[in-house]
Amino acid sequence: MSATTRQVHYSYAEYLALENHATVRHEYLDGEIYAMAGGSPDHAALAAAVIALLAPQLPSGCRLFTSDLRVRIVDTGLSTYPDAAVVCGATERASDDGLAVVNPVLVVEVTSPSTEAYDRGDKLRHYKSLRSLREVLFVSHTESRLTLHRKEGDAWTTLTAGPGEKLALASLSGELAVDELYSAGFEDS
């Protein structure tokens, strides 16, 4: 008798039912549900520092969200929780998920050792399919470095900034100073 591996495929409704009662957040993609790992103190501090620095720069009509906001990428099927997101204008909700937005202009991901390759690879490709999205900001967990992917017309460009530099955020007409961000949110061990 041979053993077979049971392949489980969850519907989006089953995912939402799980999320409604879960004590940890999950991503959803292609019928699979993935638990999201908790972050380190440095990760949490960097996410908080980004939010604190972006909040006073928000243009009128834009809102800044924490990692509690679920973003649904309808074209690819991914539902995820970026570390921060900005929506300008009314929040548009996913037709199959009233708690997920589909129209951020900026998403922020603080990298971590276990998710950095995914965040900068497959997850970035998912994000780029959001029609409203203008920028994706990566905050490094290993060094004082910001990486910004910006949509210009139909193309995406990549900008980086290190110590002593600032990175302009076109989606907000603002900027982030690397030294200011990392002095507020990063602790050298």
Secondary structure, DSSP 8 states (H G I E B T S, - for coil): -----------HHHHHHHHHH-SS-EEEETTEEEE-----HHHHHHHHHHHHHHGGG--TTEEEE-TT-EEEETTTTEEE--SEEEEESS--EETTEEEEES--SEEEEE--TTTHHHIIIIIHHHHHT-TT--EEEEE-SSSS-EEEEEEETTEEEEEEE-TT-EEEETTTTEEEEHHHHHHHH----
